[in-house]
């Protein structure tokens, strides 16, 4: 007897997806993160970007919300973000 797989995929594409990167506070982190995201989601712009400093101001988190079209697209963005020396962590 064949069992049907009734589980839904974890994500359905396309969907809005926030990409968050954290690093030491600098004047260029948000620009760097946006440029990396735009390599794979060219429609992302400054309006989709939000940044927030840590309590002590040493770190900053940058979030860019994109219209994700595939898991492969997200994986590529995260690979490039984690390879960037300015980015300490990407979520």
C-alpha positions as CSV (number, residue, x, y, z in Angstrom):
1,X,0.0,0.0,0.0
2,X,1.4,3.4,-1.0
3,X,1.3,6.2,1.5
4,X,0.7,9.6,0.2
5,X,2.9,12.4,1.5
6,X,0.5,14.9,2.9
7,X,3.1,17.1,4.4
8,X,3.3,20.6,3.1
9,X,6.7,22.1,2.1
10,X,8.2,24.3,4.8
11,X,7.9,27.3,2.5
12,X,5.9,28.0,-0.6
13,X,7.4,30.3,-3.2
14,X,7.1,33.1,-4.1
15,X,6.9,34.7,-0.7
16,X,8.1,37.7,1.2
17,X,11.2,36.7,3.2
18,X,13.3,38.8,5.6
19,X,17.0,38.3,5.3
20,X,18.9,39.4,8.4
21,X,22.7,40.0,8.7
22,X,24.6,41.2,11.7
23,X,28.0,42.7,12.0
24,X,30.1,45.4,13.7
25,X,28.5,48.8,13.4
26,X,29.9,50.6,10.4
27,X,28.9,53.1,7.8
28,X,29.0,50.5,5.1
29,X,27.5,47.3,6.4
30,X,24.0,48.1,5.2
31,X,25.3,48.9,1.7
32,X,27.3,45.7,1.6
33,X,24.4,43.6,2.7
34,X,22.0,45.2,0.2
35,X,24.5,44.7,-2.7
36,X,24.9,41.0,-1.9
37,X,21.1,40.6,-1.7
38,X,20.7,42.5,-5.0
39,X,23.0,40.0,-6.8
40,X,20.2,37.4,-6.4
41,X,17.1,39.6,-5.9
42,X,17.7,42.7,-8.1
43,X,14.4,44.2,-7.2
44,X,15.5,44.7,-3.5
45,X,16.1,48.4,-2.8
46,X,16.7,50.8,0.1
47,X,13.0,50.8,0.9
48,X,13.2,47.1,1.7
49,X,16.1,47.7,4.1
50,X,16.0,48.2,7.9
51,X,18.8,48.5,10.3
52,X,18.9,48.4,14.1
53,X,21.9,49.0,16.4
54,X,22.6,46.8,19.4
55,X,22.0,48.2,22.9
56,X,25.6,49.3,23.2
57,X,25.9,50.4,19.6
58,X,28.8,48.0,18.9
59,X,26.8,45.9,16.5
60,X,24.1,46.5,14.0
61,X,21.5,44.2,12.4
62,X,20.4,44.8,8.8
63,X,17.2,43.3,7.4
64,X,16.3,43.2,3.8
65,X,12.9,41.8,2.9
66,X,12.7,40.3,-0.6
67,X,10.2,38.5,-2.7
68,X,11.9,35.1,-2.6
69,X,11.3,32.9,-5.6
70,X,13.1,29.7,-4.6
71,X,15.1,27.9,-1.9
72,X,18.1,28.0,-4.2
73,X,17.9,31.8,-4.4
74,X,17.8,32.0,-0.5
75,X,20.7,29.5,-0.2
76,X,22.8,31.6,-2.6
77,X,22.2,34.8,-0.7
78,X,23.1,33.2,2.6
79,X,26.3,31.6,1.2
80,X,27.5,35.0,0.0
81,X,26.5,36.8,3.2
82,X,28.3,34.3,5.4
83,X,31.4,34.5,3.2
84,X,31.5,38.3,3.6
85,X,34.0,39.4,6.2
86,X,31.8,42.3,7.4
87,X,28.9,39.9,8.2
88,X,29.3,38.1,11.6
89,X,26.0,36.2,11.3
90,X,23.2,35.8,8.8
91,X,19.7,34.6,9.7
